[in-house]
Amino acid sequence: MTYLTWSNDLAVGNTFIDGDHQKLIDMVNRLHEVMQEGKGKDVLGKVLNNLITYTREHFRREEDLMLRIGYAGRAAHLHEHEKLLQQVVDLQDKFESGAATLSIQVLHFLRDWLVNHIGKSDKALAEATRNTP
C-alpha cells in the first residue's frame, strides 16, 4: 500500500521541481515499505540516507534556481530547507547511534513537511519562475 500518493494538488507546474518532488515521495514510500516489512536497521539506514542525500540535492537545485531568478522569498525558503535538513540529520544521528527508532511518526512528519512545503513555498517559487523574464 502506498503511503503518500503524487497528485495534481502537489504539482507546482515546474518540470524539474515536480520531478524532484515525485522522486522524494517515492523515497518516502520506500522508507514506509521497508519499515512495514520489518527490514533490519542496515536497510532502513540506507533508505534514510538515500532520502537525505536526495533531499540535499533537490534543495541545492531549488536554491540555485532562486539565485538565478533573484527570488524575493529566498531567505525564508532557505531557512525552511536548513531547518528540515537539521531535523532529519539529527534523526539520522539518533537512529544510527541506537538512541531512536524510525516510526510512523517520522513518516507523518516527512509527509506533512513535504505536503506543506510544496503547497506553500514551492508553489510560490514555481510561480515566481513563470513571472521572471
C-alpha positions in Angstrom: 0.0 0.0 0.0 1.3 3.4 -1.0 1.9 5.8 2.0 1.9 9.1 0.0 0.5 9.5 -3.4 1.5 12.1 -6.0 -1.4 14.1 -7.2 -2.1 17.3 -9.2 -2.6 19.1 -5.9 1.1 18.6 -5.3 2.2 19.7 -8.8 3.8 23.2 -8.8 4.0 23.4 -12.6 7.8 23.4 -12.9 9.1 20.3 -14.5 12.3 19.8 -12.5 10.7 20.7 -9.2 7.7 18.4 -9.8 10.1 15.6 -10.9 12.2 16.0 -7.8 9.1 16.0 -5.6 7.8 12.8 -7.2 11.1 11.1 -6.5 11.1 12.4 -2.9 7.6 10.9 -2.5 8.8 7.6 -4.0 11.6 7.6 -1.4 9.3 8.3 1.5 7.1 5.5 0.2 10.2 3.2 0.1 11.0 4.1 3.7 7.5 3.2 4.7 7.7 0.0 2.7 10.9 -1.2 4.4 9.5 -0.2 7.8 6.3 -2.2 7.2 8.3 -5.2 6.1 10.3 -5.1 9.3 13.6 -4.7 7.5 16.7 -4.5 9.5 18.5 -1.4 10.7 21.0 -1.5 7.9 18.3 -1.4 5.2 16.4 1.3 7.0 19.5 3.3 7.5 20.4 3.0 3.8 17.0 4.1 2.7 17.0 7.1 5.1 20.5 8.0 4.0 19.4 8.0 0.3 16.4 10.1 1.2 18.6 12.7 3.0 21.1 12.7 0.2 18.5 13.3 -2.5 16.8 16.0 -0.4 20.1 17.9 -0.2 20.5 17.6 -4.0 16.9 18.8 -4.5 17.3 21.7 -2.2 20.6 22.7 -3.9 18.8 22.7 -7.3 16.0 24.9 -5.9 18.4 27.2 -4.2 20.4 27.6 -7.5 17.1 28.4 -9.2 16.3 31.1 -6.6 19.6 32.7 -7.1 19.2 32.7 -10.9 15.8 34.4 -10.8 16.6 36.7 -7.9 13.7 35.2 -5.9 12.5 37.7 -3.2 11.4 34.8 -0.9 14.8 33.2 -1.0 15.8 33.8 2.7 12.6 32.3 4.2 12.7 29.4 1.8 16.4 28.7 2.6 15.5 28.8 6.3 12.8 26.1 5.8 15.4 23.9 3.9 18.0 24.4 6.7 15.5 23.6 9.4 14.3 20.4 7.8 17.8 19.2 7.0 18.9 19.8 10.6 15.9 17.8 11.9 16.4 14.8 9.6 20.2 14.8 10.2 19.5 14.8 14.0 17.1 11.9 13.5 19.6 10.0 11.4 22.3 10.5 14.0 20.0 9.2 16.8 18.9 6.3 14.6 22.5 5.3 13.8 23.5 5.6 17.5 20.6 3.4 18.5 19.0 6.3 20.5 16.0 6.4 18.3 14.0 4.1 16.0 12.1 5.0 12.8 8.4 5.1 13.5 5.2 6.1 11.8 5.5 9.5 13.5 8.7 10.1 11.5 6.8 9.2 8.3 4.0 11.5 9.3 6.5 14.3 9.9 8.1 13.8 6.5 4.8 13.6 4.7 3.4 16.6 6.4 6.5 18.6 5.8 6.6 17.7 2.1 2.9 18.4 1.5 3.0 21.8 3.4 6.3 22.9 1.9 5.3 22.0 -1.6 1.8 23.6 -1.2 3.1 26.9 0.1 6.8 27.6 -0.5 7.5 25.6 -3.6 4.3 26.7 -5.4 5.3 30.3 -4.7 8.8 29.6 -6.1 7.4 28.0 -9.2 5.0 31.0 -9.7 8.0 33.3 -9.5 9.8 31.3 -12.2 6.8 31.9 -14.5 6.8 35.6 -13.8 10.6 36.1 -14.4 11.7 37.2 -17.8 
